[in-house]
Amino acid sequence: MYLWPIKHCRIDTSLSRERIMERMDQHTDQDYKSIYWGKRFYKRFFGRVGEAAFKVRPVVPYWNISPVEIKGNVDEQASGRSSVECRLSCPYLRVVVPLVLLAVVLFLINYIMSGSNGGAMHVMGLIVVGAYALVNIPFQIQAARDLRDLKGYFEGKLRHLR
């Protein structure tokens, strides 16, 4: 398991860029107008697929909040092969990091004003560890599934870059 909810990888494949983007389009719901709680998805991903890049999120059963966002760029090589550079990140970080920082600052202010520890340091540690676990564990599980699926769709070989 990786310590931070960001992954960089490359999928090397013998498919052309057009074929890769066609397969991504096959498995991606690009209907942005009607995303609402309880919407039924019939494809594996939702997001945007362009001519040489895509930005998608996997569809997670029973709730539309996905712990993984995948940005991919397709590069064609001279030998007729292609490589898909993928960056998987956790969209929760935009919300969770500021909330954890706010909680830690508020506990520090409480510690300074009350003059006694009162368990604030212990609670701050639990908040940080709990937030980390609740963000990183679902990300790692979903990212492993998504990489396995993408590797199968592109019929390629997966290489982790960082």
C-alpha positions as CSV (number, residue, x, y, z in Angstrom):
1,M,0.0,0.0,0.0
2,Y,1.2,3.5,-0.8
3,L,1.4,6.1,1.9
4,W,-0.1,8.9,0.0
5,P,-3.3,8.8,-2.1
6,I,-1.7,9.7,-5.4
7,K,-0.4,7.3,-8.0
8,H,1.4,7.7,-11.3
9,C,1.6,4.8,-13.7
10,R,2.0,4.0,-17.4
11,I,0.1,1.4,-19.4
12,D,2.1,0.3,-22.5
13,T,-0.1,-1.3,-25.1
14,S,-0.1,-2.2,-28.8
15,L,-3.4,-0.4,-29.5
16,S,-3.5,2.8,-31.4
17,R,-4.5,6.1,-29.7
18,E,-7.9,6.1,-31.6
19,R,-8.6,2.6,-30.4
20,I,-7.7,3.4,-26.8
21,M,-9.9,6.5,-26.8
22,E,-12.7,4.5,-28.4
23,R,-12.5,1.9,-25.6
24,M,-12.5,4.6,-22.9
25,D,-15.5,6.1,-24.6
26,Q,-17.2,2.7,-24.5
27,H,-16.8,2.4,-20.8
28,T,-17.4,6.1,-19.8
29,D,-20.7,7.8,-19.2
30,Q,-20.2,11.4,-20.3
31,D,-23.7,12.7,-19.4
32,Y,-22.9,15.7,-17.0
33,K,-26.4,17.2,-17.1
34,S,-28.1,14.6,-15.0
35,I,-25.7,13.6,-12.2
36,Y,-27.8,13.4,-9.0
37,W,-28.0,11.3,-5.9
38,G,-29.5,7.9,-6.9
39,K,-28.7,8.2,-10.6
40,R,-28.1,4.9,-12.3
41,F,-24.9,4.4,-14.2
42,Y,-24.6,1.7,-16.8
43,K,-20.9,2.2,-17.6
44,R,-17.8,1.6,-15.5
45,F,-16.6,5.3,-15.4
46,F,-18.1,8.7,-15.7
47,G,-16.3,11.8,-16.8
48,R,-14.8,13.3,-20.0
49,V,-13.0,11.6,-22.8
50,G,-11.2,13.7,-25.4
51,E,-9.1,13.0,-28.5
52,A,-5.8,12.2,-26.6
53,A,-6.7,12.5,-23.0
54,F,-9.4,11.6,-20.5
55,K,-10.5,12.6,-17.0
56,V,-12.8,10.0,-15.4
57,R,-13.9,8.7,-12.1
58,P,-15.1,5.1,-11.5
59,V,-18.7,4.5,-10.7
60,V,-18.9,3.1,-7.1
61,P,-22.0,0.9,-6.5
62,Y,-24.8,2.4,-4.3
63,W,-23.2,5.9,-4.1
64,N,-21.9,8.3,-6.7
65,I,-19.0,9.6,-4.6
66,S,-15.8,8.0,-6.0
67,P,-12.5,8.0,-4.0
68,V,-10.4,8.1,-7.2
69,E,-10.0,10.5,-10.1
70,I,-8.0,9.3,-13.1
71,K,-6.4,11.7,-15.6
72,G,-4.8,9.9,-18.6
73,N,-2.8,11.1,-21.6
74,V,-2.2,8.9,-24.5
75,D,1.1,9.1,-26.4
76,E,1.7,7.2,-29.6
77,Q,5.1,5.9,-30.3
78,A,6.9,5.4,-33.6
79,S,6.8,1.6,-33.3
80,G,2.9,1.6,-33.6
81,R,2.6,1.1,-29.9
82,S,1.0,3.6,-27.4
83,S,1.4,4.4,-23.8
84,V,-1.2,5.8,-21.5
85,E,0.2,8.0,-18.7
86,C,-2.2,7.9,-15.8
87,R,-2.3,10.0,-12.7
88,L,-4.7,8.7,-10.0
89,S,-5.5,11.1,-7.2
90,C,-8.0,11.3,-4.4
91,P,-10.6,14.1,-4.8
92,Y,-11.4,14.0,-1.1
93,L,-8.1,15.7,-0.3
94,R,-9.5,19.0,-1.4
95,V,-12.0,18.8,1.4
96,V,-10.4,16.6,4.0
97,V,-7.0,18.4,4.3
98,P,-8.6,21.8,5.1
99,L,-11.0,20.2,7.6
100,V,-8.2,18.4,9.4
101,L,-6.1,21.5,9.5
102,L,-9.1,23.5,10.9
103,A,-9.7,20.8,13.6
104,V,-6.0,20.8,14.6
105,V,-5.9,24.6,14.8
106,L,-9.1,24.7,16.9
107,F,-7.8,22.1,19.3
108,L,-4.5,24.1,19.6
109,I,-6.5,27.3,20.4
110,N,-8.5,25.3,23.0
111,Y,-5.3,24.0,24.5
112,I,-3.8,27.5,24.7
113,M,-7.0,29.1,26.2
114,S,-7.7,26.4,28.7
115,G,-4.1,26.1,29.9
116,S,-4.3,22.3,30.2
117,N,-4.0,19.5,27.9
118,G,-7.3,17.8,28.6
119,G,-6.7,15.1,26.1
120,A,-6.5,17.6,23.2
121,M,-3.2,16.2,21.9
122,H,-4.5,12.7,21.9
123,V,-7.7,13.7,20.1
124,M,-5.7,15.7,17.5
125,G,-3.6,12.6,16.8
126,L,-6.8,10.5,16.5
127,I,-8.3,13.0,14.0
128,V,-5.2,13.0,11.8
129,V,-4.8,9.2,11.9
130,G,-8.6,8.7,11.3
131,A,-8.7,11.1,8.4
132,Y,-5.7,9.5,6.8
133,A,-7.1,6.0,7.1
134,L,-10.6,7.1,5.8
135,V,-9.0,8.8,2.8
136,N,-6.1,6.5,1.9
137,I,-7.6,3.0,2.4
138,P,-10.7,3.5,0.1
139,F,-8.4,5.2,-2.4
140,Q,-5.9,2.3,-2.5
141,I,-8.7,-0.3,-2.9
142,Q,-10.5,1.5,-5.6
143,A,-7.3,2.5,-7.4
144,A,-6.1,-1.1,-7.6
145,R,-9.5,-2.2,-9.1
146,D,-9.4,0.7,-11.6
147,L,-5.8,0.0,-12.7
148,R,-6.7,-3.7,-13.2
149,D,-9.7,-2.7,-15.3
150,L,-7.8,-0.2,-17.4
151,K,-5.0,-2.6,-18.0
152,G,-7.6,-5.1,-19.3
153,Y,-9.4,-2.6,-21.5
154,F,-6.1,-1.5,-23.1
155,E,-4.6,-5.0,-23.3
156,G,-1.4,-3.7,-22.0
157,K,1.3,-3.9,-19.4
158,L,1.2,-1.8,-16.2
159,R,4.2,0.1,-14.8
160,H,4.1,2.1,-11.7
161,L,6.2,5.3,-12.0
162,R,6.1,6.7,-8.5
